[in-house]
Amino acid sequence: MKVIKRLLWVVAALLVVAGIGFWARPVSYYNGAMYLREFFSCVESSSVQVAGHRVHYLAQGPEGGPAVVLVHGLGGHAEEWLNLSAYLVKAGYRVFIPDLPGYGRSDKPADFSYSVRDEADVVVGFLDALGLKQVDLGGWSMGGGIAQHVAFRHPERVRKLMLFASIGLNKAPAFDLRLFTPTTPAELDQLDALLMPNPPKVPGFIARDILRLAKERAWVVHRALDSMRTGQDATDRLLPQLKMPVLIVWGDADRILPLDQGETMHKLVPQSELVVVPGCGHLAPAQCSSQIGPRVVEFVRK
């Protein structure tokens, strides 16, 4: 009985410690649970060296399957693609999802520009490191701008291009860019309202931890935004020169990059297809994957 009581006390103490840890750093606990799910779902986690920096990536799907590479957006990470990539994996594709430098589990070098153009060079280096001669390439938001630069500068490497709520047009945003690095719960709520329709209420202790991490990582986001504000990486003139098939996917409730930007891109690329996802916002690839996934598979299979 004494041994059982001691074990119960140990278990109780561990639960208290875990509870305090979760209250203090909930995002870390969420990430740990996410990585554990990846492990049990056979999502491979690895890294390669690109220009002297470690680039972490996820890989899914059968070895030898047609290669698809998906590039996340500003402030994002590879895991945001997993809902959508599941459809490609089920269809027999080998999907690679890198964390761009500065994000996720990749290096965050202090001497890197974090511009769209330089991130595009990293994506090409990533393809080289994995020996991927030609891929179907997808990009979401800032990742879409990066994918456009890769496709324009290295068209032989991109069989088909997929753009999800993509930047590219030289057009100023209609909201305060400082919301991308929120410093108060109110600003975090405003950012969530821009990202998705009817966002859930974030509990105070979780909001506090999100804001702590946003402060730590703000320098990367600011450096990327400073580069984008110059307009030097805009793709208005590049898009009409693309020759590969292009799929453009947009949520009709997107407040970060409104649908009219997707429609403009569609007009600039004569061979493109535009898929409008009703009721979805800027996070459509993650939150509306059931509507998008079949269309993406249909596109890459053609």
Protein Blocks (a to p, Z undefined) as FASTA:
>chain_A
ZZmmmmmmmmmmmmmmmmmmmmmmmmlmmmmmmmmmmmmnopacddddeehiacdddded
jehiacddddddehiafklmmmmmmmmmmnopacdddddehiajbccdfkbgkiaklmmm
mmmmmmmmnopabdcdddehjlmmmmmmmmmmmmmlpmbacdehiahiacddfbdfklmm
ccbfklmmmmmmmmpghiacddfklmmmmmmmmmmmmmmmmmmmmmmmnommpcklmmmm
pmbdcdddddfkbfklgfklmmmmmmmmmkbccdddehiafklmmmmmmmmmmmmmmmmm
ZZ
